[in-house]
Amino acid sequence: MDQEQPNNPLHGKTLETIVNELVGRYGWDELAERIPINCFRSNPSIKSSLTFLRKTPWARTKVEELYVRMLRKGYSTD
């Protein structure tokens, strides 16, 4: 069942890595504008964001979609 997914940009990425890269690229303020959720707006931290996103599938989906768009626009995460 553990198959390679060479065309999936999320393959092998943890949620923590994704959030860290988004914060590094956009910062908390712009991230909160792009995805208006309280964990990005009110006293944001990686830990509180991860806690919320792990419990809230729709919000996690929005974060993953933004990450994929960021990659498609050519932002290098390396």
N, C-alpha and C positions, 0 to 999 in steps of 0.2 A: 503493500500500500504506500510505502514511502517512495514516491516517484520524483524524479528530477522535474523542475519547473523552470527551464531556462528563460522563458519569456514572461514570467511573472515577477514584476519588480518588487513585490512584497515578500517573495520567497527568501527565507533566511533572515529576515529583518524582524527584530523584536519591536513591540509597541514602544518600549522605552527608547530604542534607537530612532524610530520614526519621529516621536515627539521631540527628542533632542535635536534632530536635524531640522525639523520645522521651526523650532524656537531659534536655532542658530541662524536660519535663513531669514525669517520674518520678524522675530522678536515677539514678545507676548502681546503687545498692543495690536500689531497688524494681524497676528494669528486670531485674536479675539474679534477683529473686524471680519475676517474671512469665515470664521466659525464662531458665531456668537453664543458661546456657552460660558456659564459662570466660572468654571475651573480655569478658563483662560483670562477672564475679566477681573475677578475679585481675588486679590492676593494669590496670584498664580505660582505654582511650583510644579516640578516634574512629578513629585510623589502624589500630590493631590489630583493632578490631571490623570495620571495612570490609574488611580483608584476609581475615579469617575468613569473613565473610558472603558475599563474592564467590566464595569457593571452596566454599561449603557451601549448596547450594540449599534443603535442608530448614530450616536456621536462618534464611535470608533470608526464606523463606515465613512463618515464625513472626513475624519482625519486621514484615513488611508487614501481616500479619493484625492484630497489636497496634496498628499505626498506624491502620488502617481503623477498628478498634473505638474508638480514642481520638477519631477524628474524629466518629464516630457519637454519642458521648457528649456532643458539643458543645464539645470543646476547640478553641478557635480557634488556628490556626497563624499568623495574621497579626499 
